[in-house]
Structures are given as C-alpha cells and as structure tokens.
Amino acid sequence: MKNKVSINVGGMTCSACSSAIDRALRKKKGIESVAVNLATNKANVEYDDESISLAEIEKTIEQTGYEVIKKNQEKTLEDKETFYLEDQQNMMIAWMFSIPMMVLMFLQMGGVIPHDKHYPGIINMILAFGIMAWPAQKVFISAFKSLIHGHSNMDVLIALGSGAAFSTGFFGNKMGSHSFTGIAGMILVIHLTGRFIERRAKGKTSSAIRKLMEMGAKYANVEKEGSLIQLPVEDLQINDMMLIKPGEKIPTDGTVSEGSTYIDESMATGESVPVHKKAGDPVIGATINGNGSIRVRVSKLGKDTFLAQMIQLVDEAQTTKVPIQAFADKITGIFVPVIIVMAVLTCLIHYFFPQVMHYVYAVLPFAKYLHIGQMTPLIQALFASISVLVIACPCALGLATPTAIMAGIGLGAENGILYRNGEAIQMINQAKMIVFDKTGTLTKGKPVIKDVITCNGFDEKQLIRIAGSMEKHSEHPLAKAVVQKMESTGLQSVEIRDFVNESGKGISASIDKEVFIIGNEKYLQEEKCNLSAYQAQIDQLTEQGKSIILIAGKKKDDATYALAGIFSVVDEIKPSVYRTMEYLKEKQIKTLLLSGDNEKTVYQVFHELDMDMMKANVLPADKSHTIRELQKEYRPLIMAGDGINDAPALKQADISMAMGNGTDIAIESADIVLVKGDPLTIIKTLALSKEIFKVIKQNLFWAFFYNLVAIPFAFSGLLNPIIAEMAMAISSITVVTNANRLRKMKIMPQLNVELNEAIPEGE
C-alpha cells in the first residue's frame, strides 16, 4: 500500500545535502518518489509500506549524516520564524573575535605595526581559533559528518578553505610575511553573516503557512440548552449552532441557518468585495462577518475544514520540484567533489609552475594590488586554492528554485490559487490549449428562467404562480429555476391537489377547478394539447440552445388542454468569462468547449464566447479519451472543470484546474484549485505562474553566471579569499531576496477592478 510522509530534516546546509538524501532514499526498495527541499528542510517521500517502513526511511536519512526532527506542525512553523536567532548569535560572537583581527591587519598595512613583528600573527591565530571552536563549530562538525558518510557539502568547502588558511600560521617564518590566519577568521565570519541573512530571508518565504494558521478564530459563541456560551474552537462539535456577531471571524466551516450578511472571503478567494450570505449558504472558517448577525450550523471541523486543507495543500506544494530544478540538482550533486579536485589542481599548478602564472599577472594592471607576484610558490598555491574552495559554494544553485516556488505558492494562496504541485507552474507557461467544461465552469451551473411567454389569455404572474406552486413538489433539475422565479417575483404559492409525477415527461396537479400539466413537448402532445399556433416560437427558443418548459391547463370537464405558457431555461454564462476568452485569444492559447450537453445548447455558449473549437454530447467516460487525442497536437494542455464527471479528464490533462465551487473528487484530481471558482482567476494563475518561473530562471542564471565568472578568477589567484567568501554569501542572499519579491507582487491588479465590475453583489 502506498503512503506519503513529510519528514523534517535537520543539518542541511546546501543543495549537495538535499541531493545526498535524495540519492540515498532512491536506492531503497519500495521508495516510489522523493522530493527533498532545502528551503523548507523537508523530505516528502512516497513509499510502499509493504517493502519499506517509515522507521527504515528515517534511519536512512540519519545514516546519510542528517537529523530527523519529529515535531508537530505548529512548532515547526514557529521554528521557521525564529531558527535564524541561533545564527544571529553565532554571527555576533564571530564579529566580536574578528574586529580585533581587522584592527591588527589595518595597523600592519598602515605600517603602525612593523611587518617583522610576530605577535599580531599569534593574536590572529588565537582569535581565529576562537571563531572555529565556538560560533563556527557546527560548520566543522557538519563537514566531518558529511565526509565520514561518503559525500560532501558546502561546509566541507568552507572548513577546508578556512582550515588551510589557519594552518599557515604554524609555518612561522617559513611563510615569509604572508600568513592567512586572519583570512581564515574572516572567511568564517563572513560565512556566518551570510548564513544568518540567508536563513532570515528563507523564513520569510515560509510565512504563507504561518499567516494561514493565524487566520483561524480561537473561540466560538455557541448556543447550548437555551444559553450562549463561549467555547474554544477545538471543543466544537458537528451541528453546533454558532452565533456570529458583526465584525467577528467565523470560527469554522458551516451553513447559515438564520439571518443574512456580507462576508469578507478575501483570505480564501483573494476577492476584496464582500459576498452576500443568507440562510442555506455555506460559510468558510476564518472569514470575517460584515454588519449582520447570523446563526451558523457547524458542518466541518479540524483537518476537514477549508482552512486546514488549504494549509496542507500549500505545505505540500512548497516541497515539490519543478522540472527545471532537476538540471540544477544534477550539477550540484557532483559540484562539491569537482571543486575539491579543482582546488587540489590549482594548488599543484601554482606551486610547481608559479612563473607561468606570473606572466599572466604581468599583463593585468590590477594584479599588483593583490601582491600575488611577490608570494612564494607555496603561499601563491594556498592563496589561489583557498579562493577556489570558498567561492564555489553551490548554495545559490540549491536555493534558486525552491525559494521562488515557496514565495509564489504563498502569494497564490493569498489570492485564492492553490497549487497542488510545483510541476504545473513550469508547464503552464508553455500551454497551447485550455479545454473547458461548460456547466459550473463557464456557466453558473444554476438554471434560470430567461423567457416567459403567455398563451391563450393567461396572465404572466398567474402563470408563474401556478408553475412555481407545482414545481415545488418536483425533483426535476429545472424545477428549481421555476420556483426561484416565483420567489424572486415576490409571489406566494397556491395550494395544489392530486399531484402526479410522470417520470421523464412532466407533472400534473389540480388547482381550484382546473387541471394543469407541466413538461416537455412530447408530454403535452401525448395529453392532446395543440401546440401548432406556438410551434414557431418553441422551435426558435430551442434553436437558441434553451431548454423549454411548457404549461397547459383545462377545466376538469374539458377533453383537451390549452397551452398556457412557455418558459425558456438557460444556464447563464459567468460574466467574467468574456474577459477570460479575450485574454486567451491575445495570448494565442487555443480554447475548446467540451460538454455532455446537446449540440444546440453547447453551440450557443461556444458561439457567444467566440471559442476556437467545441465538442458536444461527450459522455464522462469519453472526456479523457478526447483529451488524449488533443494532446497529440496540443501539448501542454490545460483542462478546467468542476464536476465529478470531469475527474478522469482532469487526470489525463497535462495541467488540470478545478473550480473551488466544484465537487471534492474534481478538486482532488486537479493540479491547481481556483478557490473562487471564477474563470477570470485562470488569467491570474497564468500570470502568477509566469512570474514564478521568470524568477526561477533569473535565480538560476545568476547562480550559474556567478560561478562561471568567479571560479576562473579564483583559479588564477586573482581573487582574494575574503572577497571570494563575500561574493559567495552575497550570491545566496541575492537569490533568496529576489524570490521574496514575489511575496509583495500584485497579480494583474487591473483584473481586480474588472472582476468587481463583472460580478454583481451576491454572486
């Protein structure tokens, strides 16, 4: 049986660490998939519990040299916000040691302390050792663990570089006036400073989940045995009746039992306009009540609530990988060993062929400021090889993708866009076609009366009252539209008798001294109702793709029925769909309408929206086959749907979007969930995915570019080890900071205005 588990991992410092864990787990029998994320410090593992146990998986991680942290989610999130405090303390201690070192270095450079004095070197050795033994000790412990477990990471490079520099202090006069003990201390202090800034920035990319968790209410006012008591949210039970006062947060998911109000659902949908709620309407926990008091019956608790599921989706999605990351992972997996070999070669070349490098320095005017031409071969070799070790940290490469994914998915959650996996973010940018289901996706999914045509002297209000009174007793899908028409017109139902439901045809009932029938054309013809005078109108409405409801009446003693009226029923197109289709045409993305409805009904929507292709009368079982055929020409292909019959097609599509107002099975099958269920959110999703992927490409470019440019300089001995370490730290900080730009980005703000204008209040 397949299981999924998310394991918190401690001790990872760079992408080489996450790659080592990934490789170790994939070698184990029974492991189906692995995603180790450096930014979240998590390993998401899918495994067959008949072949391997969770304990064996955790043991494998520990045997690789890392720690399995077993904490509840709340504590982990708290750690993500404060885990950099230890790094801050280590940084401050390291600077306390390094400031005296810097003062001594400047005094020697200025000639205040003669170069032949040995005590500055001794003091620097003591201070550097203090940094190595106290604030930087975890660097050396991590490096040692990594090496004894047969792999290498960033800490190995830093430990080797600073250790080599520190060792020069033991050579004394043999090293001439060049001792790198001060450089050893500075490498470590800059490294610790960079790690602190980087980790604090990483904590911000994780803030989306913390914000979601803080949204929930702590207490609820509940009616118990005739009195109102305040209970903690965790003590609520299904069917408890909550009283929600104006301005209060709704404690948990439920259904309005009494009252009406406007509720701010922006935390779930990203939509700033409050939504009107009345009796029978669902409400979401953590949303904010407006100016009306309502009574809400509890329907969901704990992990079943919308907010809890939202948190889980965001958490899982942030740990997934996009395909482009695989390329970076392959490089970082071999990066550290290659750099160590390169550092050794650098040392050998500079030691045995120093004159060759001197010819290079002679033609470079800035080389004289490094004084490298004045160094002995041994000093020159150490100087260059230390620079290679500290400049080539793969940390920036490892952080480039996951930090952007985390920040982008967090922003999506705040705007009602829930990504279930990271792969969709990359694929959506190359999408060539979007396939739309009709009912509930492009249309409201709630049939309404469009036309009311009276016949043979019947009054319109009389007709609506009679039809509504009868349809109240019917279970036909279109019956609700007639009842809603009666109620919205302000009419009251009348008493009916002798109600009969003719399955698949229509209904009949007596009202006062008359008998009425309601149904389709075939049913009325069977009941001897003459439709010839109105056939042209019926055919015209049918040609427009509208569903027809006919009503006829007669006196009890009459032999035949007379047509009383014609109702046309439509499933209205969502107002924002028109703008969505315009945008997709601008971006040259093909659109196809896929529906199980009859061709005339589907054509009406297809024609009105000016879509590219349509396919009607498609059975649920055939939808996935249709998607598969389309993928031969259009790939990647997006499918947007909301119903239970869309689930197979959603699974087949390259990227699937489920409307949040749809069924649970459709949402479970989708890669992206659009909480509001509005098609205009599709545009926002495309825009957000584009921005996320753009930031990923920027991060990867600068991470690669930095290494490609810097390593040759370090190899040539033209890069001071201190500058190299500063550049390495800055590269990682830059990547994380660039990713954090997404957190403050507005997703196509002009669409918010269009969305508000397009959708009337109460929708």
Summary of the structure (lengths in Angstrom):
residues: 763
radius of gyration: 34.9
end to end distance: 43.2
largest distance: 128.7
contacts: 2688
relative contact order: 0.10
helix: 54%
strand: 18%
